[in-house]
Amino acid sequence: MQEQIKHFAPLTSGIVVLFVAACSAGPSSTPPIGGPQAPPAFGQPTLNLAQRFAEQRDARPNFSTPAIIALSGDSGDLEAWPIRMGGGSNPQQISGPLGSPFAGLAAHGDVVVIANGGPNVILYNVAAATQTTLPDPFGAALDAAIDKNENIFVTSSMRPADTVVEYPKSDRRHPRDLSGCGLIDLTYGLAVDDEGDIFVAVFTPRFAARVIELPNGPNGPEPHQCVELPLKLSGGYSGIAIDPKTDDLVTLDNPDQCAGGIEGRMVVYPKPYQKATGKAHDLGANCSGGMRLSADSTKVFVGDQDVSGSFTFILQRSFPDGRDEGSYMNGHPGGFTTIPNTLPN
């Protein structure tokens, strides 16, 4: 079960973990000498990267939005399907290879944040075909989320325990390790709410599947104040999200451990998040992994695979009631997100 969840470890987004955000502003004017450095526009590449990708800008993809954006398990390229009722079967390649297919994705405007399973995080602008790479000095980035203030968060695989890493909007090059919770062993999904609180789907050191909240304080997230949420029991989460319209917490899991029966159980919890108030919906998956919401929170997208595990696809369901609205096929999606979307995601 652990390997099956890790196979789809996006999540967001989404799990996925991701949703109509305003386009980023252009670069700020040059600050006075000796003054503080102005924060860069979201995902703005450094000068040498902008030059490096100048030719690619002339040939940037022209794909329809709203769209599902996924990292292909075949090539590591980004691929896109237009979002429509019934789904789609003809994904369009919109980038070259960018990383592990099982990376977690989030997005803001035209910029996709890719936690690519290695010691860095990629910011890729799908409209300009430009790339910025941020270091993850604490481990291997697994999933990504963005709060309303454009701070980026990733879960990072490291020993003796996984952690959450913050990339502040004001200083992307100096990430902050948010370890110190004590309730986290392995992480399987990440989300942020309207107040800047961080929610992480984890296995604890006791190997219990839990959702952990890291509250936001006056000086930022406070991992030492983390708490376990009293939710319905789960054998392991395959996705997590926050509805930016309502602050509802949404979890995804596979109660019958991908062996048939109820798979792809989505539970929607209003605040305060309690076991008794969570409303469950069976999304009819084979083995779910990864979850993201549409920009208007009327659709939920869930990663899935065929019974034999030989290929992957993305389910579309109505939100929050979970009615079947089709699927996206003929790519090989790992981590995914949507463009446009709404912060936080």
N, C-alpha and C positions, 0 to 999 in steps of 0.2 A: 504493500500500500504506500509506504513511504516513497519508493522509487516512482510509483505512478503519479503521486502528487508532485514530486520534484520535476518530473518530466514536463509538467505544465506550469512550473513555478512562477509565471507572471503574476500574476496577480493579482495586481491590483489591485491588476491592477487595479485588481483590479482592480485580489485578486481581486489584478489588476488588477486591478487594477487601474474609466478614464472616460457634462462634458460639452453655449457658443461662446468661446473665449475671445476677447478682443485681441486684435493683432498687436504685437509688441511695438513699442515706440522705437524710433530710430536712435542712433547713438547720441548721448548727451554731449553738450558742448564741452570743450577742453577745460578742466578745472584750473584754478590759479596754481602757480608753482608753489609747492609746499602745502597746498590744500588737500583735502580728502579726495580720493579717487571716486568719480561718479560710477554707480553701478552700471554694468553693460546692459544693453538690450538683451531680452531673453534669447539665449542660444546664439548670440552674435559671435561669429568666428574671429579668431585672431587674424592679423593682416596677412601673415604668410599662408594661412589656410584659405583665406579669401582669394588670394592670388592663385593658389594651387587648384582651386575648384572653379576658376573663372570660365574655363572652357565648358565645364559641366553646366554652368548657369545658362549658357546659350542653348543647351539641349535639355533643359529641365522638363520633367514629365508634366503632361497636361491631363490630369485625371479628374474625374467628376467627384464632387463632394456633395453631401456627406459621404464618408467612406470608412470602411474597416481597413486599418493599416496593420499588417502582420509581418513578422520576420520569418522568412521561408526556411523550413527545416532541410530543404534540398540544397540551397545555395547560400543562405545567410543574407540574401537580398530582401529589401522591403517590397512587399506586394500589396495591392489595393483592390478592393471590391467596392463598387458603389452600393450604398445602403438602400435597399428597396424591399418592399413586401415580397416574400417568396425567396429572398436571398439571391445568390448568383453563382455562376460556374466558370467565369472567365476573369481571373485576377490579372492585373496589369503590373509588371515589374516597374518599380519607381526608383530603384537605387542599385548600386553594386553591393558586394558582400560587406556586411557591417558587424557581424558578430554571431554568437551562439544563437541557434534557433529557439532556444528555450529561455531567452532573455525576457525580463519584464519590461513593458513599454508603458509610457505615459505621454501626454502631448499637451501643448499649449500653443494656440495659434497654428503656425505651420511647422513648429519645432517638435520633433519626436525625441523623447528621452529614452535611451536604450541602456538598461542595466544588463550588460552583455555577458555576464558570467565570468568576466576576467577582472584584472586589476584597474579597470577604468569604467567610466560612464560616457556614452556618446550622445551628443546633441546633434541631431541631423535635421536640417531645414529642407522639407520635401518640396517647397516651391523654388528655392534658390539652389538646391543641390550643394549645400555647404555643410561642413562638418566641424564640430569642436569636440575635443576629447578632454575629459576631466579625470584626474587621478582618483582612484580609490585606494589609499595607502593602508587600509585596514583589512582588506580581504578581497573577495570576489563578489561584485555587485549582482544581485539576483532579481529584485523587483523594484519598481519605481512609483513614486507618487509626487504630486505637486500641490502645494497649498494655495490659498487665495492670494497670498503675498508673493507668489512665484518662487518660494523656497522649494528646492528639490530634496526629496528624501529617497534613499534606497536601503533595502536590506542587503547585508553583506555577510557572506559566508566566511567564517574565521574560527579559529580555535583559541580558547576552550569552548566558546559559544558564539553563535551568530550575533550580529549587532545591527543597529540602525545608524545610518550615516546621513547627516544633513549637509547640503550645499546651499548656504545662505545666498539670497539674491545679491547681497552687497559684496560677496567675496566667494565666488565659485571655486577659486583655486586653493582655498584652505578649508576643506571639509571638516566637520565636527563629528567625532565619534560619540554616539549617544548610548554607549554601553553603561552598565551599572544597574540594570533593572533586576537581575537575579532570577527572573521568571522565564528567561529565554534560553533554550538550547538550540533548536533549529527553527528557522523562519520559513513561512510558506505563503506570505501575502502581506500587503501593505495598503493602508488607506489613511486619509487625513480628513477631518471634518471642518466645518465652517469656522470653528473657534481655534483651529490649529492643533487640536489634539491628534495624536498618532495612534492608529490601531494596527496591531500586528497579529496575524495568525501564526501560531507557534506550536511546537512541542516543547513543553517545559522540561527541566532536568529530571522530573519524575516520569517523562515520556507521556504526559497527558496533553491532549489537543486542547488548546485554549486560545481565546482572543484576548490580547493584552492591550491595555490603554496606557499610553505615555502622555500625561496631561501637559498642556501648554501653560507655562507660567509667565511672569513679567519679563523674564530674561530668556525666554525660549522654552523648548521642550525640557521636561524634568523627568529623566528616566528613573531616578531613584524613588519617585513617587508612583511608579507603575502599579497597576492593579489588574487582577483577572476579572473579566466580565462574567456575570452569572447567566450564561446562555444555555441553550439546549445542548445535551451531550453530543459529541461528535468523535468519530474515530480518527479524524484528520481533515483539515480544511483544504479545499482545492481552489478557493477564491474568496476574496473579501472586497467590499466596496462601501462607499458612503454616498447616499443620494444627496447631491448638493442643494436640491430644492427643499428637502425636509430634514436633513441630518439623520435620516434613517440609516441604520447599519444593516448591511446585506452580507450574508455569508453563503458559501457554496460548499457542499461536501458530497460524498458518495457513501450513503449509509450501508449499502451492501457490498462495499469494498470492490467495486468494479467487477462483480461476479454475477450481474443480473439483478432483477428486482428494482428497488428504488435507487437510482443513480442520478446525480445532478439535482440534489435537493437544495433549493434556494429558500432561505429564511430571512424575512424582513422584520427588523426590530425597531420600533419607534423609541425615542428617548422617554424615560431612562431605560437602557437596554436590559431587559429582564427575560428570563426563560418563559414566563407565563404569557408575555405579550408578543412573542415572536410568531409570525404567521408563515407556515411552511408551504412551498409549492414544489411539486415534482415536475422538473423540466424535461424528463424523458431522455436523458443522456445515456451513453454507454459507459463512459468513464470521464467525467467532467474534469476540467482543469483550466483555470483562468476565467475572469469575469470582468466585463466593462459595461458601463451604461452609455446610452446615447446622450446627445447634448441636452435634450429636453426631458430626459429620464422617463421616456415612454417605451423604451426598448432595452432589453438586456442581452448581451452577447456572451456566449459561453463556449470555451474550447472543448472539443470532444474528439473521439477517435472511434474507428470501427471496432467491432467486437474482437477481431484478431489483433488489433493494435498496429496494423500495417499502414494506415494513413490517418491524417488528422483533418478536421474541418471545424467550422464555427457555427454554432446554433444561434438563431435569432428568436427571441421570445418577447411577448409583451411584458411590460413592467408596470405595476408590481404583480399582476395576476398570473404570468407565466404561460400564456397561450402560445401555441406553435405558430411562428411566422416565417419559417423557412430555414435555410442553412446556406453557408458559403463553402463551395467545394472546388476541387481541381487545383488547389495550391497545396502547400504542405505547411500550414501555419503553426508556429510555436506561440511566442508572445505576441499580443496584439493590443491595439487601442483604437480610438475613433478620432476622426477629424471632420468637423469641428467638435469641440467638447466644452465643458463648463468646469471652471475651477471651484473647489478642489477636486482632483481626480487621482 
